[in-house]
Amino acid sequence: MKVFVTGVAGQLGHDVMNELAKRDYEGIGSDIAPEYSGIADGSAVTRMPYVSMDITKKDLVEAVIKEYAPDVVVHCAAWTAVDMAEEDDKIKTVYAINVLGTENIVRACKEQDCKMVYLSTDYVFNGNGSEPWFPDCRDFMPLNVYGKTKLEGEWAVSKNLDKYFIVRIAWVFGLNGKNFIKTMLDIGRKREEIRVVNDQIGTPTYTFDLARLLVDMIETDKYGYYHATNEGGYISWYDFACEIFRQSGYTTKVIPVSTKEYGQSKAARPFNSRMDKRKLTENGFALLPSWQDALARYLKEIEY
């Protein structure tokens, strides 16, 4: 199986490429930089073929996908800087990447008649209530630009393709780039106490575990919408911070505050990011390990 992966300089794309290599599949990585710009950790992603591709360039995307003729495209590339997406001079760019870029990938997949995996987000929902969101729920009301553009990306996929997996994830962490864990560890080294919100509820997703699931999926034809985060229960960002410091041996005091008390964010965040994942087991896919276990493995991986 030949798999083309966009956004390999990001957290998930990096791990998807490595998972493909473990299973002896042919992986082609792409990102916008002229050369691979992720972490140079000597893993498979740094040794596998790489092609520079700006997903907002329609003709380029069609030409590249046609040239490599993959069986599957795993579309990890996206604008994910949620607060920056709200800035007036960035909105057009966010739309071009998350919507037009996805439409370009969809068009190329349709032309090649290949499978597509689109990574989406809990931010497509309005975040109200306390019940978990189901994958096939259509109660959409994104609260911010990022969520709106990712939802439009979902529509581009589902309205034009038959062979697709739309996988919504939340609270992502991996080796490449920035994430909440790295931020907490950095702050924890410098401060005796920090404030973290305790009224936004969800579950973290470790890209190493998610990559395994995505490759499991593309080995099948069990298409549709899915939710995928680690197991271990629903928590707040405050709970997550406390466990990060406990496992890393930090004595930093974590003070729980409401989103309103915390302030600062330009983009509105959903309070309820609980994701129902039963559809995974119903279709024969293994659930991800607990987030506590994932955190322990991640801290070991980054040598904390």
ZAMARLUM-742686 format. One line per field, with one value per residue: residue number from 1; y, z, x of N, C-alpha, C, O in turn. Coordinates in pm, whole numbers, plus 50000, padded with zeros to 5 digits. Atoms other than C-alpha are relative to their C-alpha. Layout:
<pts>
resi = (NUM,...) $
n_c2 = (Y,...) $
n_c3 = (Z,...) $
n_c1 = (X,...) $
ca_c2 = (Y,...) $
ca_c3 = (Z,...) $
ca_c1 = (X,...) $
c_c2 = (Y,...) $
c_c3 = (Z,...) $
c_c1 = (X,...) $
o_c2 = (Y,...) $
o_c3 = (Z,...) $
o_c1 = (X,...) $
</pts>
This chain:
<pts>
resi = (1,2,3,4,5,6,7,8,9,10,11,12,13,14,15,16,17,18,19,20,21,22,23,24,25,26,27,28,29,30,31,32,33,34,35,36,37,38,39,40,41,42,43,44,45,46,47,48,49,50,51,52,53,54,55,56,57,58,59,60,61,62,63,64,65,66,67,68,69,70,71,72,73,74,75,76,77,78,79,80,81,82,83,84,85,86,87,88,89,90,91,92,93,94,95,96,97,98,99,100,101,102,103,104,105,106,107,108,109,110,111,112,113,114,115,116,117,118,119,120,121,122,123,124,125,126,127,128,129,130,131,132,133,134,135,136,137,138,139,140,141,142,143,144,145,146,147,148,149,150,151,152,153,154,155,156,157,158,159,160,161,162,163,164,165,166,167,168,169,170,171,172,173,174,175,176,177,178,179,180,181,182,183,184,185,186,187,188,189,190,191,192,193,194,195,196,197,198,199,200,201,202,203,204,205,206,207,208,209,210,211,212,213,214,215,216,217,218,219,220,221,222,223,224,225,226,227,228,229,230,231,232,233,234,235,236,237,238,239,240,241,242,243,244,245,246,247,248,249,250,251,252,253,254,255,256,257,258,259,260,261,262,263,264,265,266,267,268,269,270,271,272,273,274,275,276,277,278,279,280,281,282,283,284,285,286,287,288,289,290,291,292,293,294,295,296,297,298,299,300,301,302,303,304) $
n_c2 = (49880,49874,49900,49864,49933,49856,49946,50089,49926,49983,50107,50124,50046,50065,50132,50083,50050,50104,50118,50063,50069,50119,50104,50020,49933,49893,49870,49878,49888,49868,49880,49883,49965,50064,50126,50038,49904,50048,50039,50090,50102,50123,50095,50033,49883,49926,50080,50033,49895,49875,49907,49871,49975,49902,50057,49898,49990,50106,50073,50071,50115,50101,50056,50082,50121,50082,50056,50106,50097,50077,50071,49924,49873,49964,49853,49945,49858,49908,49887,50041,49893,49963,49858,49920,50010,49896,49870,49959,50021,50142,50078,50043,50106,50117,50054,50057,50127,50101,50027,50014,50103,50130,50021,50041,50139,50078,50006,50091,50136,50044,50028,50123,50103,50055,49971,49878,49981,49857,49979,49886,49951,49976,49859,49984,49993,49875,50018,49987,50121,50088,50131,50018,49981,50120,49972,49968,49884,49887,49879,49918,49856,49967,49875,49917,50013,50131,50100,49980,50043,50145,50055,49989,50104,50125,50001,50020,50143,50088,49973,50029,50130,50116,50076,49905,50009,49870,50037,49882,50021,49887,49984,50083,49982,50088,49956,49880,49879,49959,50059,49962,50061,49925,49868,50016,50031,49878,49907,50061,49980,49859,49943,50083,50032,49954,50012,50079,50006,50128,50016,50054,50143,50085,50105,49981,50095,50016,50028,50131,50098,49969,50043,50143,50015,49953,50100,50109,49961,49999,50139,50047,49913,49962,49855,49918,49908,50063,49920,50074,49942,50106,50036,49951,49912,49858,49917,49858,49963,49997,50138,50042,49934,50063,50131,49974,49965,50116,50100,49946,49971,49856,49961,49880,49999,49970,49937,50011,49877,50011,49939,49856,49947,50009,49895,49999,50065,49930,50091,50071,50144,50080,50051,50144,50070,50145,50068,50140,50077,50136,50039,50068,50142,50057,50032,50090,49931,49997,49869,49957,50018,49889,49880,50004,50086,49928,49894,50061,50039,49879,49938,50081,49975,49868,50010,49933) $
n_c3 = (50000,50008,49925,50008,49874,49996,49868,49926,49904,49881,49900,50045,50125,49963,49945,50103,50086,49927,49989,50133,50016,49916,50066,50133,50106,50067,49960,50059,49915,50062,49920,50084,50003,50108,49947,49875,49897,49867,49917,50065,49897,50060,50020,50139,50073,50053,50103,50105,50102,49959,50109,49959,50066,49942,50027,50053,50144,50058,50108,49942,49925,50096,50070,49907,49966,50122,50021,49905,50011,49876,49969,49892,49957,49862,50005,49867,50009,49962,49912,49868,49901,49981,49969,50112,50108,49981,50041,50129,50111,50012,50031,50140,50010,49932,50091,50117,49961,49944,50087,50139,50005,49989,50126,50100,49971,50034,50147,50046,49958,50086,50131,49990,49940,49884,49869,49935,49856,49965,49857,49958,49864,49914,50014,50094,49919,49924,49866,49894,49933,49935,50063,50105,50139,50082,50130,50105,49959,50093,49925,50014,49977,49958,49925,50043,50141,50018,50004,50119,50120,49996,50035,50146,50055,49989,50104,50130,50010,49997,50112,50129,50002,49936,49923,49909,49855,49932,49862,49912,49887,49907,49901,50062,49965,50067,49992,50081,49974,49866,49945,49862,49909,50010,49939,49855,49951,50010,49896,49870,49964,49972,49902,49887,50016,50124,50007,50115,50001,49954,50048,50135,49972,50117,49980,50088,50108,50029,50143,50019,49992,50106,50128,50013,50033,50137,50094,49990,50077,50146,50043,50015,50074,49903,50014,49927,49894,49876,49896,49948,49901,49908,49895,49869,49941,50036,49902,50034,50021,49865,49966,50085,49949,49873,50027,50066,49897,49912,50065,50030,49873,49971,49882,50036,49954,50108,49946,50095,50024,50110,50125,49987,49910,50067,50103,50092,50131,50104,50055,49904,49992,49956,49864,50004,50109,49978,50128,49991,50090,50014,50142,50029,49965,50081,50132,49985,49975,49860,49937,49962,49856,49914,50016,49896,50052,50114,49944,49945,50113,50067,49916,50016,50135,50004,49897,49874) $
n_c1 = (50084,49927,50075,49949,50034,49973,49971,49910,49918,50081,49997,50062,49940,49873,50024,50063,49893,49926,50086,49999,49871,50002,50080,49941,50075,49926,50051,49944,50035,49997,50028,49977,49858,49924,49949,50065,49961,50035,49888,49904,49978,49950,50108,50030,50049,49886,49935,50096,50012,50064,50025,50053,50128,50090,50132,50092,49976,50082,49932,49886,50052,50047,49884,49921,50076,50003,49867,49971,50110,50012,50124,50063,49942,50030,49989,49972,49965,50108,49969,50049,49980,50140,50016,49950,50098,50101,49948,50057,49908,49969,50121,49996,49900,50056,50101,49931,49936,50091,50115,49959,49897,50067,50072,49901,49966,50119,50008,49894,50036,50110,49941,49920,50085,49930,50058,49952,50020,50001,49996,50080,49983,50116,50040,50112,50120,50011,49944,50101,50046,49902,50006,49899,50040,49991,49938,50096,50080,49988,50035,49880,50002,49863,49990,49888,49961,49939,50105,50082,49928,49986,50130,50014,49914,50075,50104,49935,49968,50118,50090,49937,49933,50064,49900,49935,50006,49990,49967,49991,49910,50000,49892,49896,49859,49906,49860,49975,50078,50041,50122,50028,49902,49875,50023,50006,49866,49920,50047,49975,49858,49975,50094,50039,50140,50063,50146,50044,50147,50056,50138,49999,49989,49975,49900,49884,49973,49857,49991,49938,50109,50095,49943,50028,50142,50025,49950,50097,50118,49980,49990,50138,50091,50104,49996,50095,49956,49957,49935,49886,49909,49959,50095,49958,50099,50005,49929,49982,49860,49942,49967,49889,49879,49962,49940,49871,49903,49981,49916,49868,49932,50001,50077,50076,50139,50095,50121,50111,50078,50096,49957,50023,49897,49871,49995,49887,50015,50076,50101,50085,49974,50115,49991,50023,49930,50012,50018,50041,49912,50050,50004,49873,50011,50108,49944,49888,49874,49959,49995,49866,49972,50040,49917,49898,49894,49941,49916,49878,49915,49955,49897,49880,49951,49932,49898,50034) $
ca_c2 = (50000,50344,50629,51002,51205,51583,51789,51557,51836,51840,51618,51365,51350,51259,50964,50843,50815,50615,50383,50320,50227,49981,49796,49809,50035,50289,50637,50969,51271,51628,51973,52328,52362,52285,52010,51816,52061,51846,51700,51527,51225,50966,50799,50666,50998,51149,50868,50827,51022,51384,51631,52002,52086,52393,52249,52583,52548,52349,52258,52161,51933,51758,51712,51575,51333,51215,51161,50948,50775,50675,50427,50658,51023,51102,51474,51602,51950,52231,52573,52488,52814,52874,53222,53356,53239,53511,53792,53990,53957,53578,53471,53455,53240,53005,52961,52898,52622,52451,52481,52545,52328,52042,52089,52056,51731,51602,51682,51496,51195,51179,51192,50907,50714,50671,50666,50983,51041,51388,51491,51713,51845,51870,52242,52174,52148,52431,52278,52306,52055,51766,51469,51322,51415,51127,51096,51114,51406,51706,51964,52193,52545,52616,52892,53019,53056,52742,52530,52681,52615,52259,52194,52325,52091,51801,51897,51913,51555,51401,51567,51468,51134,50789,50636,50863,50855,51178,51144,51409,51441,51672,51802,51663,51606,51454,51500,51766,52124,52281,52128,52167,51927,52108,52440,52315,52171,52496,52708,52461,52509,52884,52935,52810,52823,52858,52902,52650,52636,52367,52412,52289,51911,51655,51389,51418,51244,51112,51117,50803,50606,50784,50705,50333,50367,50564,50301,50032,50224,50261,49886,49856,49997,50087,50446,50730,50964,50864,51016,50920,51029,50830,50648,50720,50932,51293,51557,51932,52109,52161,51785,51731,51987,51829,51485,51626,51775,51465,51232,51466,51525,51899,52065,52352,52443,52439,52674,52589,52885,52929,53023,53364,53416,53306,53543,53620,53388,53553,53248,53104,52746,52470,52378,52028,51832,51490,51253,50926,50662,50353,50358,50251,49924,49871,49862,49641,49906,49900,50193,50399,50339,50562,50920,50863,50581,50787,51076,50848,50712,51060,51200,50910,50976,51341,51234,51384) $
ca_c3 = (50000,49906,50137,50079,50403,50421,50712,50805,50986,51239,51537,51374,51025,51177,51365,51077,50858,51125,51170,50796,50801,51087,50870,50559,50368,50121,50267,50089,50316,50221,50374,50253,50333,50057,50277,50575,50868,51157,51432,51303,51531,51287,51268,50948,50855,50801,50567,50360,50040,50091,49850,49903,49835,49911,49949,49853,49499,49312,49003,49210,49438,49143,48968,49278,49375,49014,48996,49312,49255,49620,49745,50038,50127,50499,50522,50842,50714,50866,51027,51400,51575,51716,51863,51573,51337,51481,51365,51073,50863,50914,50845,50468,50508,50754,50510,50221,50412,50597,50336,49991,50064,50172,49862,49651,49825,49783,49411,49364,49562,49354,49034,49156,49315,49636,50002,50208,50581,50704,51056,51217,51565,51858,51772,51504,51788,52006,52330,52518,52767,52934,52714,52481,52114,51875,51547,51334,51527,51304,51578,51447,51577,51577,51815,51631,51289,51330,51405,51120,50864,50983,50954,50597,50531,50659,50420,50127,50200,50276,49988,49719,49819,49907,50038,50332,50703,50892,51233,51498,51766,52062,52288,52070,52181,52003,51945,51673,51744,52044,52275,52622,52788,52659,52764,53116,53157,53041,53274,53560,53548,53591,53830,54169,54077,53766,53686,53457,53349,53505,53316,52971,52967,52722,52677,52537,52220,52181,51814,51851,51951,51701,51413,51482,51470,51144,50973,51109,50946,50603,50594,50582,50393,50709,50599,50776,51072,51386,51716,51851,52170,52435,52699,53072,53131,53075,53246,53257,53150,53524,53581,53291,53425,53771,53626,53406,53709,53921,53664,53587,53955,53952,54269,54083,54242,53998,54076,53911,53752,53522,53158,53238,53525,53307,53019,52755,52470,52146,52030,52220,52338,52378,52738,52642,52431,52549,52252,52223,52071,52070,51690,51688,51871,51679,51363,51506,51586,51912,52146,52232,52569,52866,52850,53178,53020,52704,52912,53091,52759,52612,52906,52870,52497,52553,52843,53139) $
ca_c1 = (50000,50125,50025,50072,50080,50042,50174,50461,50645,50361,50292,50059,50209,50546,50399,50184,50493,50675,50377,50364,50732,50676,50426,50645,50408,50537,50499,50550,50561,50483,50474,50517,50888,51142,51289,51156,51155,51037,51250,51564,51531,51658,51316,51161,51001,51346,51446,51130,51053,50953,50794,50737,50373,50163,49813,49655,49794,49529,49732,50035,49832,49669,50005,50184,49908,49882,50258,50276,49938,49882,49624,49551,49603,49622,49556,49722,49818,49612,49623,49595,49695,49348,49392,49596,49322,49097,49325,49182,49495,49509,49150,49196,49506,49334,49046,49285,49467,49184,48909,49055,49358,49133,48917,49231,49325,48968,48971,49299,49176,48860,49064,49288,49000,49200,49100,49127,49170,49075,49170,48910,48840,48601,48588,48325,48072,47942,48073,47744,47605,47782,47691,47957,47937,47867,48059,47745,47594,47522,47459,47730,47790,48165,48267,48573,48738,48946,48639,48440,48712,48768,48395,48394,48683,48471,48191,48431,48533,48193,48008,48257,48408,48281,48603,48683,48754,48678,48842,48779,49044,49111,49388,49666,50024,50324,50697,50689,50585,50414,50155,50005,50249,50555,50403,50330,50680,50835,50621,50665,51043,51004,50712,50605,50238,50021,49652,49481,49116,48900,48571,48676,48631,48773,49040,49397,49515,49871,49967,50180,49869,49645,49880,49840,49463,49470,49682,49448,49163,49317,49371,48989,48693,48498,48449,48272,48298,48487,48597,48938,49110,49292,49089,49115,48809,48707,48919,48979,49294,49355,49343,49580,49829,49822,49901,50177,50349,50291,50445,50734,50814,50743,50616,50450,50116,49823,49534,49199,49019,48721,48765,48618,48863,49154,49070,49334,49221,49112,48918,48623,48682,48422,48344,48231,48479,48365,48387,48195,48424,48204,48188,48554,48488,48164,48376,48647,48908,49105,49057,49364,49538,49458,49580,49765,49964,50016,50150,50397,50526,50546,50744,50986,51013,51108,51331,51146) $
c_c2 = (50125,50111,50135,50075,50148,50042,49916,50073,50026,49878,49868,49945,49925,49857,49906,49940,49888,49872,49926,49919,49871,49885,49976,50052,50111,50135,50113,50117,50132,50108,50117,50037,49927,49864,49970,50087,49959,49961,49898,49891,49867,49895,49988,50122,50079,49926,49968,50115,50120,50089,50129,50028,50099,49956,50103,50019,49882,49917,49918,49874,49890,49931,49906,49870,49907,49930,49881,49892,49915,49923,50076,50133,50025,50149,50058,50151,50086,50121,49964,50104,50068,50149,50088,49999,50108,50137,50033,49970,49854,49917,49945,49883,49871,49931,49931,49864,49895,49964,49977,49892,49861,49969,49954,49854,49909,49980,49901,49856,49944,49962,49868,49883,49931,50037,50131,49996,50150,50013,50126,50018,50008,50142,50021,50008,50127,49987,50017,49865,49920,49859,49988,50020,49869,50034,50044,50111,50115,50132,50095,50147,50042,50139,50093,49970,49863,49892,50010,49949,49849,49931,50008,49899,49864,49989,49976,49852,49917,50019,49956,49863,49892,49927,50094,49959,50143,49969,50127,49965,50124,49998,49917,50030,49895,50061,50131,50118,50023,49920,50037,49945,50077,50137,49990,49972,50123,50099,49946,50017,50141,50058,49902,49963,50055,49983,49923,49983,49861,49979,49965,49852,49921,49889,50022,49889,49998,49956,49865,49891,50022,49951,49851,49977,50041,49899,49875,50030,49986,49859,49939,50090,50042,50153,50071,50092,49921,50106,49916,50088,49882,49971,50061,50097,50145,50083,50146,50024,50009,49860,49952,50061,49935,49866,50015,50029,49883,49899,50050,50040,50148,50026,50126,49988,50042,50051,49991,50132,49973,50065,50151,50064,50002,50109,49971,49942,50084,49916,49934,49851,49926,49953,49848,49938,49850,49933,49854,49918,49857,49952,49930,49851,49932,49957,49920,50065,50003,50143,50035,49976,50122,50120,50005,49918,50070,50111,49945,49963,50123,50069,49922,50026,50132,50015,50091,49897) $
c_c3 = (50000,50062,49992,50123,49992,50144,50083,50094,50129,50089,49945,49873,50023,50045,49901,49908,50067,50014,49867,49979,50082,49931,49856,49887,49941,50037,49928,50085,49925,50104,49912,49986,49887,50040,50131,50115,50140,50079,49927,50099,49945,49976,49851,49919,49936,49887,49882,49901,50050,49878,50056,49924,50081,49966,49946,49850,49928,49896,50053,50073,49904,49930,50091,50032,49878,49978,50092,50004,50127,50008,50104,50015,50143,50014,50142,49997,50034,50072,50135,50110,50023,50026,49883,49883,50008,49952,49857,49882,49979,49950,49858,49981,50063,49910,49881,50033,50038,49910,49856,49983,50007,49873,49890,50019,49960,49849,49945,50037,49912,49862,50001,50056,50117,50129,50054,50149,50028,50151,50036,50150,50075,49984,49897,50076,50085,50144,50112,50064,50063,49944,49891,49861,49923,49863,49892,50039,49902,50067,50003,50033,50047,50063,49948,49853,49972,49986,49875,49875,49998,49966,49849,49929,50006,49887,49862,49976,49982,49881,49865,49988,50063,50093,50091,50145,50053,50148,50083,50123,50089,50086,49960,50057,49930,50006,49927,50049,50146,50044,50148,50097,49999,50064,50152,50058,49998,50109,50138,50047,50053,50113,50111,49993,49868,50011,49874,50008,50037,49952,49851,50013,49871,50035,49904,49895,49970,49855,49970,49998,49886,49864,49977,49957,49855,49897,50006,49911,49851,49944,49974,49904,50089,50010,50090,50101,50125,50098,50060,50094,50086,50100,50133,50065,49954,50112,49957,49970,50134,50043,49923,50050,50130,49976,49930,50105,50094,49936,49971,50126,50035,50123,49974,50046,49885,50062,49897,49988,49886,49874,50007,50088,49931,49895,49894,49859,49903,49947,50113,49994,50044,50144,50002,49877,50025,49867,50022,49895,49977,49855,49960,50028,49920,49862,50009,50024,50151,50051,50037,50150,50080,49979,50107,49956,49884,50048,50053,49888,49929,50078,49990,49864,49990,50115,50119,50106) $
c_c1 = (50087,49915,50070,49951,50034,50031,50094,50095,49924,50003,49946,50064,50130,49976,49930,50106,50079,49918,49991,50127,50003,49928,50046,49912,50085,49936,50071,49953,50004,49970,50039,50147,50072,50057,49928,50052,49959,50123,50088,50038,50048,49894,49968,49959,50114,50069,49908,49988,49921,49982,49942,49872,49917,49858,49901,50016,49932,50074,50117,49954,49957,50118,50079,49927,49993,50134,50026,49892,49984,49868,49919,50072,49954,50029,50013,50027,49880,50058,49939,50023,49866,49981,50045,49902,49893,50047,49956,50091,50037,49882,50002,50097,49949,49899,50067,50061,49897,49882,50045,50107,49941,49922,50094,50041,49884,49991,50102,49968,49889,50053,50076,49921,50070,49927,50057,49967,50010,49994,49923,50011,49868,49947,49889,49868,49998,50049,49901,49970,50113,49997,50106,49940,50020,50058,49902,49903,50022,49959,50119,49971,50138,50008,50108,50035,50060,49893,49914,50071,50022,49868,49976,50090,49932,49898,50059,50030,49873,49907,50057,50065,49913,50096,50078,49981,50014,50016,50019,50082,49999,50126,50123,50139,50085,50139,50025,49917,49964,49878,49989,50104,50131,49987,50002,50139,50090,49962,50034,50144,50024,49914,49968,49854,49947,49849,49963,49848,49950,49857,49992,50036,50019,50096,50116,50014,50150,50013,50064,49893,49900,50050,49975,49856,49973,50048,49912,49879,50021,50024,49861,49923,49882,49995,49898,50065,50037,50050,50112,50083,50048,49887,50047,49905,50010,50061,49996,50148,50074,50043,50122,50131,50048,50070,50134,50107,50026,50095,50141,50077,50007,49914,49918,49855,49909,49871,49889,49924,49902,50059,49985,50106,50136,50016,50104,49974,49917,49885,49921,50030,49874,50019,49987,50064,50000,49965,49960,50075,49953,49998,50130,49988,49891,50050,50129,50135,50029,50001,50144,50021,49956,50093,50110,50121,50071,50092,50130,50096,50057,50111,50132,50063,50076,50099,49974,49977) $
o_c2 = (50135,50129,50147,50076,50184,49975,49903,50009,50081,49779,49764,49825,49823,49766,49785,49822,49788,49763,49803,49808,49771,49768,49906,49996,50162,50162,50112,50140,50149,50083,50098,50100,49817,49773,50059,50098,50039,49991,49804,49890,49769,49784,50057,50131,50142,49983,49922,50227,50105,50098,50126,50021,50076,49961,50065,50093,49771,49794,49807,49767,49773,49810,49798,49763,49785,49813,49778,49781,49793,49954,50064,50142,50029,50192,50088,50216,50060,50116,49943,50078,50162,50212,50187,50094,50137,50230,49947,49930,49822,49806,49829,49789,49762,49809,49823,49773,49784,49852,49868,49816,49770,49854,49871,49779,49803,49869,49823,49765,49826,49863,49794,49770,49808,50128,50173,49956,50214,49961,50236,49973,50019,50171,50133,50050,50196,50088,50032,49760,49968,49772,50087,49988,49803,50144,50130,50137,50137,50226,50120,50202,50078,50232,50210,49878,49801,49813,49908,49886,49787,49825,49914,49849,49786,49885,49904,49802,49839,49926,49945,49818,49921,49876,50131,49892,50206,49916,50204,49861,50224,49892,49831,50146,49780,50161,50218,50101,49960,49873,50097,50013,50110,50185,50073,50027,50144,50156,50022,50019,50166,50159,49781,49861,50154,49906,49950,49961,49759,49887,49968,49816,49942,49848,50050,49780,50100,49854,49805,49800,49925,49902,49810,49896,49972,49876,49810,49942,49931,49839,49825,50187,50064,50212,50010,50116,49826,50215,49797,50185,49771,50054,50143,50148,50187,50059,50179,49940,49979,49841,49885,49992,49914,49835,49935,49974,49863,49851,49971,50079,50186,49956,50184,49886,50140,49983,50043,50195,49881,50142,50225,50172,50094,50172,49856,50001,50137,49969,49891,49796,49980,49911,49781,49949,49778,49974,49781,49952,49774,49832,49848,49769,49814,49868,49906,49999,50017,50234,49946,49974,50224,50104,50061,49957,50065,50132,50003,49989,50123,50113,49982,50032,50141,50123,50166,49931) $
o_c3 = (50076,50026,50024,50150,49966,50239,50204,50175,50224,50059,49959,49864,49958,50000,49904,49874,50004,50007,49864,49926,50036,49952,49779,49777,50006,50003,49915,50098,49832,50206,49800,49888,49851,49958,50193,50135,50233,50040,49866,50150,50018,49934,49768,49800,49832,49816,49778,49932,50123,49794,50137,49802,50198,49849,49894,49788,49926,49904,50006,50057,49924,49908,50048,50029,49893,49939,50048,50051,50120,49938,50111,50000,50171,50012,50207,50101,49988,50124,50145,50225,49952,49965,49851,49804,49908,49939,49769,49775,49889,49901,49835,49907,50008,49898,49839,49951,49984,49917,49802,49887,49935,49826,49807,49923,49901,49802,49854,49959,49875,49804,49903,50059,50127,50131,50018,50189,49995,50215,49991,50211,50015,50023,49883,50019,50097,50213,50227,50009,50076,49992,49823,49836,49937,49813,49810,49967,49857,50000,50107,49993,50164,50020,49989,49792,49871,49892,49817,49789,49892,49903,49789,49822,49911,49822,49780,49865,49887,49841,49767,49878,50145,50197,50062,50182,50031,50211,50061,50187,50054,50113,50035,50082,49914,50074,49978,50090,50237,49961,50205,50190,50104,50130,50218,50161,50089,50175,50228,50167,50127,50173,50093,50048,49816,50093,49766,50116,50002,50000,49793,50062,49773,50151,49786,49908,49930,49815,49867,49915,49826,49783,49865,49869,49785,49795,49904,49841,49780,49823,49930,49850,50041,50111,50145,50097,50163,50058,50084,50052,50071,50121,50134,50174,49897,50230,49846,49998,50142,50093,49977,50059,50148,50042,49953,50099,50139,50001,49966,50118,50124,50148,50068,50021,49817,50143,49786,50088,49807,49882,49958,50056,49951,49887,49871,49762,49939,49915,50214,49885,50121,50181,50087,49766,49981,49799,50093,49777,49926,49829,49868,49941,49887,49799,49910,50015,50232,49984,50057,50226,50023,49945,50083,49976,49873,49992,50030,49898,49884,50021,49991,49852,49920,50139,50163,50221) $
o_c1 = (50184,49798,50189,49831,50149,49991,50076,50163,49980,50070,50011,50090,50156,50045,49952,50100,50113,49974,49990,50123,50058,49961,49980,49910,50177,49821,50194,49832,50082,49907,50087,50186,50033,50067,49870,50173,49966,50235,50037,50150,50058,49926,50027,49990,50096,50153,49955,50028,49823,50071,49849,49869,49887,49819,49796,49939,49985,50076,50142,50012,49991,50116,50121,49988,50000,50138,50078,49917,49996,49772,49796,50193,49834,50144,49913,50016,49769,50169,49818,49990,49831,49895,49978,49898,49827,49966,49960,50044,50115,49900,49966,50069,49968,49899,50025,50055,49898,49831,50026,50105,49982,49922,50058,50055,49906,49966,50072,49994,49890,50009,50072,49970,50071,49844,50167,49858,50110,49902,49955,50108,49761,49834,49840,49767,50099,50064,49942,50002,50226,50070,50135,49824,50123,50036,49934,49807,50135,49918,50180,49869,50155,49939,50114,49981,50028,49897,49878,50009,50021,49867,49925,50055,49941,49886,50001,50018,49863,49838,49983,50096,49825,50056,50192,49885,50117,49924,50112,50062,49938,50181,50168,50174,50044,50160,50096,49802,50018,49799,50081,50145,50186,50080,50064,50175,50170,50050,50072,50170,50119,49950,49975,49813,49998,49799,50016,49792,50010,49789,49883,50143,49948,50106,50092,49958,50206,49958,50034,49896,49851,49971,49944,49828,49899,49982,49889,49829,49936,50024,49850,49976,49771,50034,49807,50186,49968,50091,50095,50146,49998,49798,50139,49933,50110,50036,49953,50233,50193,50153,50210,50233,50168,50169,50225,50217,50139,50188,50235,50194,50083,49816,49862,49790,49936,49808,49904,49890,49921,50155,50070,50156,50216,50122,50141,50021,49812,49779,49978,50050,49795,50129,50045,50012,50091,49871,50029,50071,50029,50006,50130,50019,49903,49993,50201,50238,49938,50050,50227,49925,49919,50210,50217,50236,50194,50200,50236,50216,50172,50211,50240,50185,50176,50154,50061,49947) $
</pts>
